[in-house]
Amino acid sequence: MPVLNSDQDISQAPSVRFTGPWRYIIWMAVFTAGVAALGLFLFEPLEAAFRANPAINGLILGVLVIGVLYTFAQALGIGPAASWLVRFRSAEDPASLPKPPALIAPMASMISQADGRVSLSAGSVRTVLDSVGARMSEAGAFTRYFGRLLIFLGLLGTFWGLLDVVGAVGAAVSAVTESSTGGEADVMRLMSAIEEPIQGMGTAFASSLFGLAGSLVIGFLDLQASRAQNRFYNEIEEWLSSISRLAAAGPSAGDDGEVSTAYVGALLQQTAETLDRLSHTLERNSRQMDTTLQRFAEDSRASQEEAMRALRDEIRVLIRALQSRERGGE
């Protein structure tokens, strides 16, 4: 398996540019600014919806702010890691470099030696990449949790509001029943009494509005942060692959001038491993994109179905109450 010899300096590796996350952070900042501008434009209706259930809606906004900050921190964490790798490649004495960021700490400990040189086989490259990928996946799991938490809090606030509406309708029906005279006037009083609770039913869905909107914001930011991480991961993979090929850069020739079969075999093996890594990377990115889009669709569909089911149940309750009242009047 190709290995970088200890007498080969890291500066001999082909140059790989670490671009950092700034392009994706700009997209995230522009999107966040657009959402904030839209919120200011719709401030009055959003304020009215917020006051329908301040406790749950305030919790939703708090989770949203924490999720947005965490997503930005997740993307910004790539910048110091990329800068450290750039300094590591150009440093004459890597031991004098500062402590590496947490994102690439395991990789830095594996590729660094006391003499500032690197010795990596193709198998070690895969181990290094797996350690970096595991840390990126762990950070992304928290972001996805924030999105699902927002949907859950939105449904919780909706059911809370529906319970208040049902209680108000029950109180109105009881008040009319106590003063019932058995005439058409009672029906009109009942309709008048439940008119306000029914109109307030729309505000019960304000929490779902905030929860779904917050989930969409977190989802877009998580998508951009994941793209930044995938780009950084691919750059690390390309750099480490170029390092692991350096041992095979000088083919040994026999006495007759022919290239050794060991070199040809190692080169073919390295080529096959590189193609396998490329296929794995493309498959992983495609699978992650499909999973993200499918999760958004499932979460939105589930929340809409729950909201419609709750609304149908409450309408049935109101219809039964009116029918019971009409039979009682007869």
N, C-alpha and C positions, 0 to 999 in steps of 0.2 A: 504494500500500500504506500503511496507517495507520502514522504515526510520531509518537512523543511529541516535541513541540516542546521546544526548549531553555529556553523561558521557563515551562515547566510543572514545578512541583516534584513530587518523588516522593510527598510527603505527600498529594497530591490523589488518589492512586490508591485504589480501594476497599480496605477493610481485609481482609486475609487472615491468618488466625491460623496461626502455625507451632507445632504442638503438641509437637514433639519426640518422642523414641523411648521415653519413660519407661513408657508402658503396656505396650509389648512387652518392655521389659527386665524389668518385674515378672513377666510370664509366663515369661520365660527363667529368672529367678532361682528362681521357684517350681518349675519343672520340674527344674532342676538340684538344688535342695534335695531334691525327691522322689526323684530318682535316687540321691543320696548317702544318704538315709535307707534306701532299699531295699538299697543296698550294705552298710550297717551291719547291717541285719537278717539278710542272707544272708552275713555275713562269713566264717563257718567254711567252708561249702561253696565259696565263692569263693576263699578262701585255699588250700584243697586243690587246686582247679583251677589256681590261679596257680602253685603249686609244681610242677605237672606240666611246665611249660616256662618257667622264670623269665625267661630272656633275651628270648624273643619277646613273652611276656605283659607284661613290664616295658616293652618298647618300645611296645607297643600302648597301655598306660596313659599313657605319656609323650606320645605323639602325641594321645591323647584330651584330655589336660589342655591341651596347646598349642592344639588346635582349639577347645576351649571358650573359652579366654581370647581367642583371636583373634576368635571370633564375638561375644563381648561387646564387644570393642574396636571391632568393625565397627559394632555398633548404637550404642554410646556416642559414636562419632564424629559422629553426626547432631546431638547436643545442641549442641556448640559452633557448628556451622554454622547451626542454627536461631536460636540466640541472636545470632549476628553479623548475620543478616538482619534480625532484629527491631530491633537497634540501628541498622542501616543505614537502615531506613525512617524511624526517628524522629530521626535525627541531623541537626542543622542544617549541620554540616560533616563529611561522610563521610570527607574526607581525614584527619581526626584519629582515625579508628577504627584499632584494631590490625590486624595482618595477618590476612587471612581464613584460615579452616581450609583444608587441602589439598583437601577434598571439593568446595568451591565456589570455589577460587582462580581457575580460568579464567572462571567466571561473574562473579565480582566485578570482574575486570579489564575485562570487556566492558561491564558496566552502569555502571561508575563513570567519572566524568570529573573534570577538575580543579576544576570549579565545583560539584561535588557533585550534578549533575543527571543524568538518564538520557535516552538517546535510543535507542529500540529499534523496529525494524520487526518485522513478523510473521516474516519470514525470519530475523532475528537471534534472535528468541525460540527458534526451532527449533534454531539452532546452539548457543545456551546450554544448552538442555535436553539436546541430544546430548552435550555435554561432561560434564555432570553424570551422565547415564546411563552413559557409558563408564567413569567412575571407580567407580560403584557396581557395574557388571558385573565390573570387574577385581577388586574386593574379594571379590565373591561367588565368583569362580572359585577362589580359594585355599581357601575354606571347603568347596566341593564336592570339591576335591582331597583334603582331610583325610579326608572320609568314604570315598572310594574307597581311600585308602591303608590305612585301618583294615581294610577287607574283605580287601585283598591280604595284609596282615600276618597276619590270622587264618588264611587259607588256607595261607600259608607255614608257620606254626606247626603246623597240622594235618598237613601232609605230612611235616614234620620228625618229629613224633611217630609217624606211621605207619612211617617208616623205622626208628625205634628199635624199634618193635614187631616188624617183620619181622625185624630183626637178632636180637632176643631169641628169636623162634620158631625161626629157623634154628639158633641156638646150641643150643637145647633139643633139636631134632631130631638134630643131630650128636652130642650127648652120649649120647642114647639109642641111636643107631645103633652107636656104638663098643662099647657094652656089651650089644648085642643077643644074645639067646639063641634068637630065633625063636619064642617062645611068646606066649601071651596076656598074660603079665606085661609084655612089652615095650610092647604097646599101652597098657596101663594106665599104665606109666611115662611114655609119650609124652603121653598125655592130661593127666597130672599136671604134666608139665614145661611144657606150653604153656598151662596154665590161667591162670597169673599174667600172662603177656604178653597173653593175650586179655582178661583183666579190665582190664588197663591200657590197652587200646585206647580205652576211653571217655575217658580223660584226654587222648588225642591231639586230641580235638575241643574242648578247653578254649580254645585260641587262637581258633578260629572263634567260640566263644561270646563272648569278649571283643571280637573284631573286629566282629561283627554288632551287639552291644549298643552299642559305641562309635559305630558308624556311625548307628544310630538316634538316639542322643543328639545327634550333630553335625547330623543331618538336621533334627530338630525346631528346634534353635537357629538353624540357617541359614534355616529357613522363617520364624521370627519376625523375624530380622534383615532378611530380604528384605521382609517386610510393612512394617517400619518405614521402610526405604528407599523403598519404593513410595509410602507415604503422604507422606513428605517430598518426593519427586519430584512428586507430584500437587499439593502445596501450592505448590511453586515454579512449576509450570506455570500454576496458577490466578493467582498473583500477577503473573507476567510477562505473561500474557494480558490482565490488567486494565490493566497499564501500556501495552501496545501499542495498546489501544483508546482511550486518552485523547485522541489527536490527532483521533479521529473524534467526540469528545463534543460538539463545537460545530459543527453543520451550518451551512454558509454558504447564505444565501438571495439570490436575484437581486433585480433591481429590482421585479419583480412579486410578490415575497413567497414564491415557490416554492422548495422545497429543491433544491439543485443535484443534478444527476444524478451528479456525481463522488462526492459524499458518500454517496448511496444505493448506488452501485456498490462503494465501499470498505467500507461497512457489510455488504453482502451477502457480499463476499469474506471479510471477517473472520469472519462467522458460519459460513460454509462451512469455513474453516480451523479454527475452534474445534470444530465437530462432527467434523471429520476427526481432530483430536488426541484428542478424547474416545474415538472408535472405536478409534484406535490404542492408547490406554492400556488400555482394556478388553481388547482382543485380546492385548496383551502380558502383562497380568496373568493372563489365562486360560491362555495358552500356557505361561507360566512355572510355574503351578500344575500343569498336566498333565504337563509335563516332569519336575518334581520327583517327583510321585507315580509316574510311569512308571519313573524311574530307581531309586527305592527298590524297586519290584516286581521289576525286572530284576536288580538286584544281589542281592536276597535269593534269587530263583529260581536264579540262576547259582551262588551259593555253595552252596545246598542240593544242586543237581545234581552239583557237583564233589565235595562231601563223600560223597554216596551212591555216586557212581562209584568213588571211592577205596575206600570200604568194601567194595563188591562185588568189586573186584579183589583186595583182601587176603583176603577170605573164599574166593575161588577158589584163591588160593595155598595157603591152609591145607588146603582140601579135597584139592587135588592132592598135597600133602605126606602127608596121612593115607592117601590111596589108594595112593600109592607105597610107603609103609611097610607097608601091609597086603599088597600084592603081594609085597614083599620077604620078609615073614614066611612067606608061603605057599611 
